[in-house]
Amino acid sequence: MNKIISNLLLNNELEKAKKYFDRIEEEILPTKFDENINIQHYLKEKIFNFYYNKESWDIANNFSKKEREEKKLSETFTYGETTYRSLSYIFEYIKSENNLIDGNFYDLGSGAGKALISASLIFPFKKCIGVELLDSLFLLSENVKEKYNENIEKQINENKEIFKDFNNIPIIENIKDDILNAKIINPSVILVCSTMFDENYMNILGEKLEKESNVGTIIITLTEKFNKFDINNWSLKKPFKVKFSWGFPSIYIYRKLK
Ligand SMILES: C[S@@+](CC[C@H](N)C(=O)[O-])C[C@H]1O[C@@H](n2cnc3c(N)ncnc32)[C@H](O)[C@@H]1O
């Protein structure tokens, strides 16, 4: 860590790195993390930025709009993105309260794959699996996967200090299908960017995920909740708000108890 700190100091970035998770106006954050955790994610975000350039949001959003118009898809397919910062904050919060179980990360509705790449840099999941129905977004995510496969081992080896807990390198997998058709295997964490999902859809999806989750599986939903989850089987944390591309959705974190 000493070398990392002197490098940041040399580049005049240390103060900024220490404040990586400082609250943005409108965010409601449940906890603060120490400087080392802030610095670690500040540096990992630089690796994330190697995979996605500044135009990536416009490209994915325009592809999505065009394909939705052509296929006359409903609003539930509206595009939006997580950011590395928001997802790493959520993971640190989960880890501060419970150990994550071994297994896979799922992003149900994975767009251009930003949450997949983020998750693969945050925690040594076995696999980070995205399910996306739109061809154009699936292809964008496949391209990033190729770049990841070519570079990630070197990036981890060159940054051992911030990947200390990485005994394995997560495998990225993209599935082009409807969320409801995807087989969820050995899930450690499931992300559902559910802001545009209605109550009926959440009930159907909830029923599927109740069956396919294990004890210890974490499910993260945004804006919408699973109102039909059996409260004896799941814990639900007090919601908070963190910045996403479309605003400050409420973050619901479920953990399967039995
Ligand atoms: C708000 S975006 C989130 C993208 C990604 N999870 C991220 O964080 O960057 C939701 C994505 O879910 C996809 N989607 C919505 N409904 C879906 C369905 N039933 N099956 C597969 N993908 C779906 C949309 O096409 C869109 O790319």
PDBQT file of the ligand as one rigid body, heavy atoms in Angstrom, charges set to zero:
ROOT
HETATM    1  C1  LIG A 301     -31.350  -0.482 -16.814  1.00  0.00    +0.000 C 
HETATM    2  S1  LIG A 301     -30.490  -1.498 -17.952  1.00  0.00    +0.000 S 
HETATM    3  C2  LIG A 301     -29.187  -2.113 -16.919  1.00  0.00    +0.000 C 
HETATM    4  C3  LIG A 301     -27.959  -2.570 -17.654  1.00  0.00    +0.000 C 
HETATM    5  C4  LIG A 301     -26.875  -3.202 -16.796  1.00  0.00    +0.000 C 
HETATM    6  N1  LIG A 301     -27.426  -4.077 -15.785  1.00  0.00    +0.000 N 
HETATM    7  C5  LIG A 301     -26.005  -2.188 -16.120  1.00  0.00    +0.000 C 
HETATM    8  O1  LIG A 301     -26.104  -2.059 -14.918  1.00  0.00    +0.000 OA
HETATM    9  O2  LIG A 301     -25.202  -1.504 -16.785  1.00  0.00    +0.000 OA
HETATM   10  C6  LIG A 301     -31.593  -2.870 -18.080  1.00  0.00    +0.000 C 
HETATM   11  C7  LIG A 301     -31.243  -3.848 -19.169  1.00  0.00    +0.000 C 
HETATM   12  O3  LIG A 301     -32.110  -4.976 -19.066  1.00  0.00    +0.000 OA
HETATM   13  C8  LIG A 301     -32.459  -5.441 -20.350  1.00  0.00    +0.000 C 
HETATM   14  N2  LIG A 301     -33.736  -6.177 -20.202  1.00  0.00    +0.000 N 
HETATM   15  C9  LIG A 301     -34.925  -5.698 -19.795  1.00  0.00    +0.000 A 
HETATM   16  N3  LIG A 301     -35.845  -6.673 -19.747  1.00  0.00    +0.000 NA
HETATM   17  C10 LIG A 301     -35.211  -7.818 -20.120  1.00  0.00    +0.000 A 
HETATM   18  C11 LIG A 301     -35.644  -9.182 -20.278  1.00  0.00    +0.000 A 
HETATM   19  N4  LIG A 301     -36.892  -9.543 -20.007  1.00  0.00    +0.000 N 
HETATM   20  N5  LIG A 301     -34.744 -10.097 -20.659  1.00  0.00    +0.000 NA
HETATM   21  C12 LIG A 301     -33.442  -9.734 -20.922  1.00  0.00    +0.000 A 
HETATM   22  N6  LIG A 301     -32.986  -8.461 -20.811  1.00  0.00    +0.000 NA
HETATM   23  C13 LIG A 301     -33.861  -7.512 -20.410  1.00  0.00    +0.000 A 
HETATM   24  C14 LIG A 301     -32.558  -4.163 -21.174  1.00  0.00    +0.000 C 
HETATM   25  O4  LIG A 301     -32.414  -4.393 -22.566  1.00  0.00    +0.000 OA
HETATM   26  C15 LIG A 301     -31.426  -3.318 -20.587  1.00  0.00    +0.000 C 
HETATM   27  O5  LIG A 301     -30.230  -3.511 -21.292  1.00  0.00    +0.000 OA
ENDROOT
TORSDOF 0
